[in-house]
Amino acid sequence: MIVVAAKFTGKPERKSEILRLAAFVAPPSRAEAGCITYNFYEQQPGASEFLFFEEWKDQAALDAHSRRGISRSL
């Protein structure tokens, strides 16, 4: 199993856009072969800190997810 934890800080004025994008990409990512979990968290309500937490069956599944890319979801 491969675990990915990514934390980032967004611009406060882009917070609603970040939340909308995360809600958009999460369901198709969860449906990908080899995805065990794919979650997005707001670090602290009111802040602009976010966390993606993902678990993938193996490196091949994560590589396939990475090749898919966010732009193909839009």
C-alpha positions as CSV (number, residue, x, y, z in Angstrom):
1,M,0.0,0.0,0.0
2,I,1.2,3.5,-0.8
3,V,0.1,6.4,1.4
4,V,0.1,10.0,0.1
5,A,-0.4,12.9,2.5
6,A,-0.3,16.4,0.9
7,K,-0.7,19.6,2.9
8,F,-0.9,23.0,1.3
9,T,-2.0,26.5,2.0
10,G,-4.2,28.3,-0.4
11,K,-4.9,32.0,-0.8
12,P,-7.9,32.9,1.4
13,E,-9.7,34.6,-1.5
14,R,-9.5,31.3,-3.4
15,K,-10.8,29.0,-0.6
16,S,-14.2,28.4,-2.1
17,E,-12.7,27.5,-5.4
18,I,-10.3,25.1,-3.8
19,L,-13.1,23.4,-1.9
20,R,-15.2,23.1,-5.0
21,L,-12.3,21.6,-7.0
22,A,-11.6,19.1,-4.3
23,A,-15.2,18.0,-4.2
24,F,-15.1,17.7,-8.0
25,V,-12.0,15.5,-8.2
26,A,-12.5,13.3,-5.2
27,P,-15.3,11.0,-6.5
28,P,-13.6,10.0,-9.8
29,S,-10.4,9.5,-7.9
30,R,-12.1,7.2,-5.4
31,A,-13.5,5.2,-8.4
32,E,-10.1,4.5,-9.9
33,A,-8.7,1.0,-9.8
34,G,-6.4,0.6,-6.9
35,C,-7.7,3.5,-4.8
36,I,-8.3,2.5,-1.2
37,T,-9.1,5.9,0.2
38,Y,-9.0,9.5,-1.2
39,N,-10.0,12.2,1.2
40,F,-9.7,16.0,1.4
41,Y,-9.8,17.9,4.6
42,E,-9.9,21.6,5.6
43,Q,-7.2,21.8,8.2
44,Q,-9.1,24.2,10.4
45,P,-12.4,25.9,9.5
46,G,-11.8,29.5,8.6
47,A,-8.1,28.9,7.7
48,S,-6.8,28.2,4.2
49,E,-4.9,25.1,5.0
50,F,-5.9,21.8,3.3
51,L,-4.9,18.2,3.4
52,F,-5.3,15.4,0.8
53,F,-4.9,11.9,2.3
54,E,-4.8,9.0,-0.2
55,E,-4.1,5.3,0.0
56,W,-3.4,3.3,-3.1
57,K,-3.1,-0.4,-3.6
58,D,0.4,-0.1,-5.2
59,Q,2.7,2.2,-7.1
60,A,1.2,1.2,-10.4
61,A,-2.3,2.5,-9.2
62,L,-0.8,5.7,-8.0
63,D,1.1,6.2,-11.2
64,A,-2.1,5.7,-13.2
65,H,-3.8,8.2,-11.1
66,S,-1.0,10.7,-11.6
67,R,-1.1,10.2,-15.4
68,R,-4.9,10.9,-15.3
69,G,-4.2,14.4,-14.0
70,I,-6.6,17.0,-12.7
71,S,-6.9,18.7,-16.1
72,R,-8.7,15.6,-17.5
73,S,-11.3,15.9,-14.8
74,L,-12.2,19.5,-15.6
